[in-house]
């Protein structure tokens, strides 16, 4: 079992920045796939950014504005979000896949005001 705890969400004005963190209860060494998703009420959960051994990928809507990274020494994944827009408002979830089992955090709310 792995527990994931997100932090760093909040209310920010359009154009501002936030940095989300996802702390894992176990070592993330060897975890190939880690990702950030987001979900707005009434909408599907969508992939925002993913980091694997092969590199990083981003949703078109956040390319150039968001950066995903991980620190294996701290068992933590990050999402740096710059130039935030009102349409980025959502609950953000971190995700990892460990030995074929998916794990999700509880989510952190990001609200961007116009």
C-alpha positions as CSV (number, residue, x, y, z in Angstrom):
1,X,0.0,0.0,0.0
2,X,1.0,3.5,-0.7
3,X,-0.6,6.7,0.7
4,X,-0.3,9.8,-1.3
5,X,-0.9,13.3,0.2
6,X,-1.2,16.3,-1.9
7,X,-0.6,19.9,-0.7
8,X,-0.1,23.3,-2.1
9,X,-3.5,24.1,-3.6
10,X,-5.4,27.3,-2.9
11,X,-6.9,30.4,-4.4
12,X,-4.8,32.5,-6.8
13,X,-5.5,35.2,-9.3
14,X,-5.2,34.6,-13.0
15,X,-1.5,34.9,-14.0
16,X,-0.3,33.7,-10.7
17,X,1.6,30.5,-9.7
18,X,1.2,27.6,-7.4
19,X,3.3,24.6,-6.6
20,X,1.6,21.3,-5.8
21,X,3.4,18.6,-3.9
22,X,2.5,14.9,-3.6
23,X,4.2,13.1,-0.8
24,X,4.3,9.3,-0.9
25,X,4.4,7.1,2.2
26,X,6.9,4.7,0.6
27,X,9.9,5.0,-1.6
28,X,9.1,6.1,-5.1
29,X,12.4,4.7,-6.4
30,X,11.6,2.3,-9.2
31,X,8.1,3.7,-9.7
32,X,7.9,4.3,-13.4
33,X,4.7,6.1,-13.9
34,X,3.7,9.1,-11.7
35,X,1.2,11.7,-12.8
36,X,-1.1,14.6,-12.0
37,X,-4.7,14.6,-12.9
38,X,-7.5,17.2,-12.4
39,X,-11.2,17.1,-12.3
40,X,-13.8,19.8,-12.4
41,X,-17.3,19.0,-11.0
42,X,-19.4,17.4,-13.7
43,X,-16.4,16.7,-15.9
44,X,-14.1,13.7,-16.5
45,X,-10.9,13.4,-14.7
46,X,-8.2,14.4,-17.1
47,X,-4.4,13.8,-17.3
48,X,-2.5,17.0,-16.8
49,X,1.1,15.8,-16.7
50,X,3.0,12.5,-16.5
51,X,6.6,11.7,-15.6
52,X,8.1,8.3,-16.5
53,X,11.6,7.0,-16.9
54,X,11.3,8.1,-20.5
55,X,10.5,11.7,-19.8
56,X,7.5,13.9,-19.3
57,X,4.3,14.6,-21.2
58,X,1.7,17.3,-20.8
59,X,-1.8,18.0,-21.8
60,X,-1.9,20.6,-24.6
61,X,-3.8,23.0,-22.4
62,X,-0.9,23.3,-19.9
63,X,2.2,22.9,-22.1
64,X,4.6,25.7,-21.5
65,X,3.0,26.7,-18.2
66,X,3.2,23.6,-16.0
67,X,6.2,21.6,-15.0
68,X,6.1,18.1,-13.4
69,X,9.1,16.8,-11.5
70,X,10.0,14.3,-8.8
71,X,12.5,14.0,-6.0
72,X,13.2,10.4,-5.2
73,X,15.2,11.3,-2.1
74,X,12.1,12.9,-0.6
75,X,9.5,10.5,-2.1
76,X,7.7,13.5,-3.5
77,X,6.4,14.6,-6.9
78,X,5.7,18.2,-7.8
79,X,3.7,20.3,-10.2
80,X,4.8,23.8,-10.8
81,X,1.9,25.8,-12.3
82,X,2.6,29.2,-13.8
83,X,0.5,31.7,-15.7
84,X,-2.6,30.1,-14.2
85,X,-5.9,30.6,-15.9
86,X,-9.5,30.4,-14.6
87,X,-10.0,27.2,-16.6
88,X,-7.2,25.6,-14.6
89,X,-9.7,25.6,-11.6
90,X,-10.2,22.0,-10.5
91,X,-9.3,19.4,-7.9
92,X,-5.8,18.1,-8.6
93,X,-4.9,14.5,-7.8
94,X,-1.6,12.8,-7.8
95,X,-1.3,9.2,-9.1
96,X,1.2,6.5,-9.3
97,X,1.3,2.9,-10.5
98,X,3.2,0.5,-8.3
99,X,3.5,-3.1,-9.5
100,X,0.4,-2.8,-11.6
101,X,-1.7,-1.2,-8.9
102,X,-3.0,2.4,-9.2
103,X,-2.8,4.7,-6.2
104,X,-4.5,8.1,-5.9
105,X,-4.2,11.0,-3.4
106,X,-7.2,12.7,-1.9
107,X,-6.9,15.7,-4.1
108,X,-6.2,19.4,-3.5
109,X,-8.4,22.2,-4.7
110,X,-6.9,24.9,-7.0
111,X,-9.1,27.9,-7.7
112,X,-8.0,30.6,-10.2
113,X,-10.0,33.8,-10.1
114,X,-10.3,36.1,-13.1
